Amino acid sequence: QRADSFGESLRSLSGNQGSQIQAVEEEIETCLQQSDALRQSILKQAFSGQLVPQNPDDEPAAVLLQRIKAEKASQKPKGTTRKAASV
């Protein structure tokens, strides 16, 4: 909000300075949009494993999840006992 009012103040300048300021603001807006698009692209590539070389020796995620479930199932469930509330 503060930046908007500052931008409005700058735009109110007359003549060539006002149009230069408007051109700079438009360039900044374009750069911000490009930055956002680049950030999204990087995140997409990161989550799909395209940013770093993949190790062919790594086990697939499905196998890892299966192993974790098996380990959890083999562990003894911890008993949850409640003490009787004293009245």
Residue frames as qw, qx, qy, qz and C-alpha x, y, z in Angstrom:
[[0.000, 0.888, 0.460, 0.000, 0.00, 0.00, 0.00],
 [0.314, -0.795, 0.111, 0.508, 2.82, 2.35, 0.87],
 [0.403, -0.148, 0.607, 0.669, 4.57, 1.57, -2.40],
 [0.239, 0.628, 0.669, 0.316, 1.34, 2.26, -4.29],
 [0.080, -0.953, -0.235, 0.174, 0.96, 5.73, -2.77],
 [0.392, -0.590, 0.370, 0.601, 4.62, 6.43, -3.48],
 [0.392, 0.171, 0.705, 0.566, 4.11, 5.36, -7.08],
 [0.128, 0.827, 0.534, 0.125, 1.06, 7.58, -7.38],
 [0.233, -0.881, 0.017, 0.412, 3.06, 10.52, -6.06],
 [0.410, -0.337, 0.555, 0.641, 5.80, 9.89, -8.56],
 [0.336, 0.445, 0.721, 0.412, 3.30, 9.58, -11.41],
 [0.036, 0.908, 0.387, -0.154, 1.87, 12.97, -10.59],
 [0.342, -0.529, 0.277, 0.726, 5.13, 14.62, -11.61],
 [0.550, 0.754, 0.125, -0.336, 4.75, 16.52, -14.84],
 [0.342, 0.785, -0.447, -0.260, 6.45, 16.14, -18.17],
 [0.642, 0.435, -0.631, -0.028, 9.17, 13.75, -19.15],
 [0.063, -0.351, 0.818, -0.451, 10.01, 12.63, -15.59],
 [0.694, 0.023, 0.423, -0.582, 6.50, 11.29, -15.09],
 [0.867, 0.369, -0.194, -0.275, 6.65, 9.19, -18.25],
 [0.399, 0.501, -0.739, 0.211, 10.13, 7.93, -17.37],
 [0.332, -0.249, 0.728, -0.546, 8.91, 6.91, -13.95],
 [0.830, 0.174, 0.201, -0.491, 5.94, 5.13, -15.47],
 [0.733, 0.475, -0.479, -0.090, 8.26, 3.28, -17.87],
 [0.126, 0.421, -0.813, 0.383, 10.46, 2.20, -14.95],
 [0.579, -0.088, 0.557, -0.589, 7.41, 1.02, -12.99],
 [0.872, 0.313, -0.076, -0.368, 6.25, -1.03, -15.97],
 [0.543, 0.499, -0.664, 0.119, 9.72, -2.55, -16.31],
 [0.181, -0.323, 0.773, -0.515, 9.74, -3.44, -12.61],
 [0.766, 0.078, 0.331, -0.546, 6.31, -5.06, -12.91],
 [0.813, 0.428, -0.348, -0.186, 7.49, -7.08, -15.91],
 [0.304, 0.473, -0.770, 0.301, 10.60, -8.21, -14.03],
 [0.445, -0.203, 0.655, -0.575, 8.51, -9.24, -11.01],
 [0.871, 0.221, 0.091, -0.430, 6.23, -11.32, -13.24],
 [0.687, 0.491, -0.536, 0.018, 9.24, -12.96, -14.90],
 [0.012, -0.438, 0.775, -0.455, 10.76, -13.65, -11.50],
 [0.683, -0.058, 0.476, -0.551, 7.56, -15.33, -10.33],
 [0.883, 0.360, -0.152, -0.262, 7.40, -17.46, -13.48],
 [0.461, 0.534, -0.677, 0.209, 11.05, -18.47, -13.05],
 [0.309, -0.337, 0.714, -0.530, 10.50, -19.37, -9.39],
 [0.838, 0.102, 0.271, -0.462, 7.56, -21.59, -10.35],
 [0.785, 0.484, -0.376, -0.088, 9.61, -23.25, -13.09],
 [0.187, 0.513, -0.760, 0.352, 12.48, -23.96, -10.70],
 [0.539, -0.189, 0.619, -0.538, 10.12, -25.45, -8.10],
 [0.893, 0.270, 0.021, -0.361, 8.47, -27.64, -10.74],
 [0.651, 0.516, -0.549, 0.090, 11.85, -28.92, -11.91],
 [0.083, -0.462, 0.747, -0.471, 13.02, -29.47, -8.34],
 [0.689, -0.070, 0.509, -0.511, 9.97, -31.54, -7.39],
 [0.911, 0.354, -0.028, -0.210, 10.24, -33.62, -10.56],
 [0.805, -0.364, 0.356, 0.305, 13.93, -34.36, -9.90],
 [0.690, 0.634, 0.165, 0.307, 15.27, -32.48, -12.91],
 [0.041, -0.973, 0.204, -0.101, 17.67, -30.10, -11.16],
 [0.293, -0.645, 0.706, 0.007, 20.30, -32.59, -10.08],
 [0.493, 0.264, -0.792, -0.246, 21.53, -35.84, -11.57],
 [0.849, -0.304, 0.089, -0.423, 19.59, -38.80, -10.21],
 [0.189, -0.462, 0.863, -0.073, 21.42, -41.67, -8.55],
 [0.683, 0.080, -0.574, -0.444, 20.44, -44.89, -10.32],
 [0.384, 0.021, -0.869, 0.311, 21.15, -46.80, -7.09],
 [0.310, -0.053, 0.419, -0.852, 18.40, -44.97, -5.19],
 [0.111, 0.316, 0.942, -0.015, 15.35, -47.08, -4.51],
 [0.148, -0.472, -0.479, -0.725, 12.03, -45.88, -5.90],
 [0.283, -0.293, 0.333, -0.850, 9.79, -43.95, -3.53],
 [0.821, -0.176, -0.233, -0.491, 7.13, -46.68, -3.62],
 [0.786, 0.035, -0.568, 0.242, 9.65, -49.23, -2.37],
 [0.190, 0.250, -0.504, 0.804, 10.83, -46.88, 0.37],
 [0.528, -0.275, 0.108, -0.797, 7.26, -46.27, 1.54],
 [0.882, -0.107, -0.399, -0.226, 6.56, -50.00, 1.58],
 [0.617, 0.128, -0.597, 0.497, 9.67, -50.58, 3.69],
 [0.091, -0.283, 0.384, -0.874, 8.68, -47.84, 6.14],
 [0.733, -0.237, -0.095, -0.630, 5.18, -49.31, 6.52],
 [0.859, -0.022, -0.509, 0.051, 6.65, -52.76, 7.13],
 [0.382, 0.210, -0.566, 0.700, 9.02, -51.39, 9.79],
 [0.360, -0.283, 0.236, -0.857, 6.17, -49.60, 11.54],
 [0.845, -0.158, -0.266, -0.437, 4.01, -52.73, 11.45],
 [0.775, 0.059, -0.573, 0.259, 6.80, -54.84, 12.95],
 [0.091, 0.310, -0.514, 0.795, 7.28, -52.50, 15.89],
 [0.224, -0.449, -0.823, 0.268, 5.28, -53.23, 19.01],
 [0.137, -0.722, -0.279, -0.618, 2.46, -50.76, 19.39],
 [0.142, 0.152, -0.571, 0.794, 2.96, -48.71, 22.49],
 [0.262, -0.570, -0.778, 0.037, 0.11, -49.27, 24.92],
 [0.089, -0.395, 0.066, -0.912, -1.87, -46.26, 25.86],
 [0.400, -0.469, -0.767, 0.180, -3.36, -46.73, 29.26],
 [0.169, -0.639, -0.026, -0.750, -5.41, -44.17, 31.02],
 [0.195, -0.068, -0.761, 0.615, -5.41, -43.78, 34.72],
 [0.207, -0.696, -0.677, -0.123, -8.79, -43.49, 36.33],
 [0.024, 0.568, -0.075, 0.819, -9.58, -39.96, 37.22],
 [0.298, -0.295, -0.738, 0.528, -9.92, -39.42, 40.94],
 [0.194, -0.662, -0.401, -0.603, -13.08, -37.66, 41.91]]
